[in-house]
């Protein structure tokens, strides 16, 4: 691994290629490796299946291929807990700030505060850059509540997606 690797959350890693959780909870972010893509594609299919089925949009092949086609390696971080892949997150440059995408947690890691902890770390780095962060979630997704608790507001929506934005320093974790 290179001595310094650009990570999705806008920082750099040195030597070990890992960013330790700031809150001491035991998770780490590491750079994405080529071998991770299929695991991430499977994770995406598992995590998004219920919402995509509810919207009549689930397709076994397409859900995986969309990730393969859109994953920005240089901006994606793997979330590990006890050296096990627990999820991933991508934060990439966009026209008006940064764009958060491919934020998936394995089901056994959901609902236990890991998503909020990772999101707080990402938001601290984005806030330090003084830029807005945008994302989209599927209509009816429980993830929308997580983002709202961290200062995201609805910017637009269509029958499938809800587009959200968070201005820099927008009161993260107000209701957590």
C-alpha positions in Angstrom: 0.0 0.0 0.0 1.2 3.5 -0.8 2.5 5.5 2.2 -0.4 8.0 1.7 -3.7 7.0 0.2 -6.5 9.4 -0.5 -9.7 8.3 1.3 -13.3 8.9 0.6 -13.7 11.1 3.7 -11.2 13.6 2.4 -8.2 12.8 4.5 -5.0 10.8 4.1 -3.8 7.6 5.7 -0.2 7.0 6.6 1.7 3.8 6.9 -0.9 1.4 8.1 -3.6 2.6 5.7 -6.2 2.8 8.4 -8.2 5.5 10.2 -9.1 4.5 13.7 -12.5 5.5 15.1 -12.2 8.9 16.9 -14.7 7.7 19.6 -12.7 4.6 20.5 -15.5 2.2 19.5 -13.2 -0.1 17.6 -14.2 0.4 14.0 -11.7 1.5 11.3 -11.8 2.8 7.8 -9.4 1.4 5.3 -8.7 1.9 1.6 -10.8 -0.1 -0.9 -8.9 -2.9 -2.6 -9.8 -4.5 -5.9 -10.8 -7.7 -4.1 -13.5 -5.8 -2.2 -15.7 -5.0 -5.2 -17.6 -8.2 -5.3 -18.1 -8.2 -1.5 -19.4 -4.7 -1.7 -21.7 -5.6 -4.6 -23.2 -8.4 -2.5 -23.5 -6.2 0.5 -25.4 -3.6 -1.6 -27.8 -6.2 -3.0 -28.5 -7.5 0.5 -29.0 -4.1 2.1 -31.0 -2.5 -0.6 -33.2 -5.5 -1.6 -36.2 -4.8 0.6 -36.5 -1.1 -0.4 -35.9 -1.9 -4.1 -38.5 -4.7 -4.0 -41.0 -2.3 -2.3 -40.4 0.1 -5.1 -40.7 -2.6 -7.8 -37.1 -2.0 -8.8 -35.1 -5.0 -7.6 -33.1 -6.9 -10.2 -30.6 -9.5 -9.1 -28.0 -8.6 -11.7 -28.6 -4.9 -12.1 -28.3 -4.1 -8.3 -24.7 -5.5 -8.4 -23.7 -4.2 -11.8 -24.7 -0.6 -10.9 -22.2 -0.7 -8.0 -19.5 -2.2 -10.2 -20.1 0.5 -12.8 -20.2 3.5 -10.4 -17.8 2.7 -7.5 -15.2 5.4 -7.2 -12.3 3.4 -5.8 -10.2 6.4 -4.8 -13.0 7.9 -2.7 -14.3 4.7 -1.1 -13.5 3.4 2.3 -14.2 0.0 3.8 -15.6 0.0 7.3 -14.1 -2.8 9.5 -15.1 -4.0 12.9 -12.7 -6.6 14.5 -10.9 -6.8 11.1 -14.2 -7.9 9.4 -15.8 -6.0 6.6 -18.8 -4.3 8.2 -19.7 -1.9 5.4 -18.4 0.8 3.1 -18.8 4.5 2.4 -17.9 6.7 -0.6 -17.5 10.5 -0.4 -16.5 12.0 -3.8 -16.0 15.5 -5.1 -19.1 17.0 -6.8 -20.0 20.2 -8.5 -21.2 21.9 -5.3 -19.2 20.3 -2.5 -19.1 16.5 -1.9 -21.4 13.6 -2.6 -22.0 10.7 -0.2 -22.9 7.4 -1.8 -22.5 3.6 -1.3 -22.9 3.9 2.5 -23.9 0.3 3.4 -23.7 -1.6 6.7 -24.0 -5.3 7.0 -27.3 -6.2 8.7 -25.6 -7.5 11.9 -24.0 -4.0 12.3 -27.1 -2.0 11.7 -29.0 -0.3 14.6 -26.1 -0.4 17.0 -24.7 3.1 16.4 -22.0 2.2 13.9 -23.7 4.2 11.1 -23.9 7.3 13.2 -20.3 6.9 14.4 -19.0 6.6 10.8 -21.2 9.4 9.6 -20.0 11.7 12.4 -16.4 11.1 11.3 -17.2 11.7 7.7 -19.1 14.9 8.6 -16.3 16.3 10.7 -13.9 15.9 7.8 -16.4 17.5 5.4 -17.2 20.4 7.8 -13.4 21.0 8.0 -13.5 21.6 4.3 -16.4 24.0 4.6 -18.5 22.4 1.9 -21.9 21.0 1.5 -22.6 17.2 1.4 -25.3 15.8 -0.8 -26.8 12.3 -1.1 -29.8 10.4 -2.3 -31.8 7.7 -0.5 -34.6 5.5 -1.8 -38.1 6.7 -1.0 -39.3 5.2 2.3 -35.8 4.1 3.3 -35.1 4.1 7.1 -31.7 5.6 6.2 -33.4 8.9 5.6 -34.0 9.3 9.4 -30.3 8.7 10.1 -29.4 11.5 7.7 -32.0 13.9 9.0 -30.6 13.4 12.6 -27.2 14.5 11.2 -28.4 17.7 9.7 -29.5 16.7 6.2 -32.6 18.2 4.7 -34.6 17.2 1.7 -33.6 19.2 -1.4 -35.8 17.4 -4.0 -37.5 14.1 -4.6 -38.9 11.9 -7.4 -40.9 8.7 -7.3 -37.8 6.6 -6.5 -35.3 8.9 -4.8 -35.1 11.6 -2.1 -32.2 14.0 -2.6 -30.8 15.5 0.5 -28.2 18.2 1.4 -26.3 19.1 4.5 -24.6 22.5 4.7 -21.3 22.7 6.5 -21.7 22.4 10.3 -25.4 21.8 10.1 -25.9 20.5 13.7 -24.9 16.9 13.4 -26.7 14.3 15.6 -29.3 16.7 16.9 -31.8 14.0 17.9 -29.6 11.0 18.4 
